[in-house]
Amino acid sequence: MEKMRVANVNDLDFLSRDIHINLAVLKENIERGYVYIIENKEKSVGWLRYNLFWDNTPFLNMIYVLETYQNQGYGGFALKVWEQEMVAKGYKEVMTSTLVHESSIHFYLKYGYVVVGGFHPSNEEYEVILKKNI
């Protein structure tokens, strides 16, 4: 049975697999409640991280599911739970981004996100910004 919970410091070993975030920043985000653990039968199978864009709009930084558990619905489950949490916190919209060539753009479009812009980060492909009213 899948569930998602707010991460705590005991999850640091598992979350240290995330090479896209500095450990000190990860610890700060855990303390803020901005990191979730995706579980299957009490086993950690992935994580979700977010922050606030302009200090007032939840911005989904990453959903990651371990390879063994990919394409089994965990990402969609985590996204829905996160959106419900954001509604409960009083937010009206959420945002995220992805590189234009990544398959995750189709994932977000499937869940009702719309492209609202983008930019070219240094030495990378075009990054698409997506938004959803919740």
C-alpha positions as CSV (number, residue, x, y, z in Angstrom):
1,M,0.0,0.0,0.0
2,E,1.4,3.4,-1.0
3,K,1.6,6.4,1.2
4,M,3.5,9.6,1.5
5,R,4.8,11.3,4.6
6,V,6.8,14.3,5.6
7,A,10.5,13.4,5.7
8,N,12.6,13.6,8.9
9,V,16.3,13.5,9.8
10,N,16.1,9.7,10.0
11,D,15.5,9.7,6.2
12,L,18.8,11.4,5.4
13,D,20.6,8.2,4.4
14,F,17.9,7.4,1.9
15,L,17.6,11.0,0.7
16,S,21.4,11.4,0.3
17,R,21.0,9.6,-3.1
18,D,19.6,12.9,-4.4
19,I,22.6,14.4,-6.1
20,H,20.7,17.5,-7.1
21,I,20.7,19.2,-3.7
22,N,23.3,20.2,-1.2
23,L,23.1,18.2,2.1
24,A,22.8,21.4,4.2
25,V,20.0,22.7,2.0
26,L,18.3,19.3,2.1
27,K,18.4,19.3,6.0
28,E,16.9,22.8,6.0
29,N,14.1,21.7,3.6
30,I,13.4,18.7,5.8
31,E,13.1,21.0,8.8
32,R,10.7,23.2,6.9
33,G,8.5,20.2,5.9
34,Y,9.3,20.6,2.2
35,V,10.5,17.0,1.6
36,Y,8.2,14.0,1.5
37,I,9.0,10.3,1.4
38,I,7.0,8.0,-0.9
39,E,6.5,4.6,0.7
40,N,5.2,1.1,-0.3
41,K,4.5,-1.1,2.7
42,E,6.7,1.1,5.0
43,K,9.6,0.8,2.5
44,S,11.0,4.1,1.1
45,V,10.6,4.0,-2.7
46,G,11.1,7.7,-3.6
47,W,10.8,11.3,-2.6
48,L,9.2,14.6,-3.4
49,R,10.8,17.9,-2.8
50,Y,9.4,21.4,-3.2
51,N,10.1,25.0,-2.2
52,L,8.3,28.3,-2.6
53,F,8.6,30.4,-5.8
54,W,8.6,34.1,-4.8
55,D,8.0,32.9,-1.3
56,N,4.3,32.3,-2.0
57,T,3.8,29.6,-4.7
58,P,4.7,26.0,-4.1
59,F,7.2,24.9,-6.7
60,L,7.8,21.2,-7.1
61,N,11.5,20.7,-7.5
62,M,11.6,16.9,-7.8
63,I,9.7,13.7,-7.8
64,Y,12.0,10.7,-7.8
65,V,11.0,7.1,-7.7
66,L,13.6,4.3,-7.4
67,E,14.1,2.6,-10.7
68,T,12.6,-0.7,-9.4
69,Y,9.3,1.1,-8.6
70,Q,9.1,3.4,-11.6
71,N,6.1,3.2,-14.0
72,Q,3.9,1.7,-11.2
73,G,1.9,4.9,-10.4
74,Y,4.0,6.2,-7.5
75,G,4.8,9.5,-9.2
76,G,1.2,10.3,-9.9
77,F,0.2,9.2,-6.4
78,A,2.8,11.5,-4.9
79,L,1.8,14.4,-7.1
80,K,-1.8,14.1,-6.2
81,V,-1.1,13.9,-2.4
82,W,1.2,16.9,-2.6
83,E,-1.4,18.9,-4.5
84,Q,-3.9,18.0,-1.8
85,E,-1.5,19.1,0.9
86,M,-0.9,22.4,-0.9
87,V,-4.7,23.0,-1.1
88,A,-5.0,22.3,2.6
89,K,-2.3,24.9,3.2
90,G,-4.4,27.5,1.4
91,Y,-2.5,27.6,-1.9
92,K,-4.4,28.2,-5.2
93,E,-1.7,27.2,-7.7
94,V,1.5,25.2,-7.9
95,M,4.4,25.3,-10.4
96,T,7.2,23.0,-11.6
97,S,9.7,22.8,-14.4
98,T,11.4,20.2,-16.5
99,L,13.8,20.1,-19.5
100,V,11.9,20.2,-22.7
101,H,13.2,16.8,-23.9
102,E,12.5,14.9,-20.7
103,S,9.5,12.6,-20.6
104,S,8.3,14.2,-17.4
105,I,6.7,17.0,-19.4
106,H,4.1,14.5,-20.6
107,F,3.6,13.4,-17.0
108,Y,2.8,16.9,-15.9
109,L,0.6,17.7,-18.9
110,K,-1.4,14.5,-18.1
111,Y,-2.1,15.8,-14.6
112,G,-3.4,19.1,-15.8
113,Y,-0.3,21.3,-15.8
114,V,0.1,23.9,-18.5
115,V,3.3,25.4,-20.0
116,V,3.6,29.0,-19.0
117,G,7.1,29.8,-20.2
118,G,10.7,28.7,-20.1
119,F,14.3,29.7,-20.3
120,H,17.7,28.5,-21.3
121,P,19.9,27.7,-18.2
122,S,23.6,28.0,-18.7
123,N,24.9,25.1,-20.8
124,E,21.6,23.2,-20.7
125,E,18.6,22.6,-22.9
126,Y,15.4,24.7,-22.7
127,E,13.7,24.4,-19.3
128,V,9.9,24.6,-19.5
129,I,7.9,26.2,-16.6
130,L,4.5,24.6,-15.9
131,K,1.6,25.7,-13.6
132,K,-1.6,24.3,-12.4
133,N,-4.5,25.8,-10.6
134,I,-5.5,23.6,-7.6
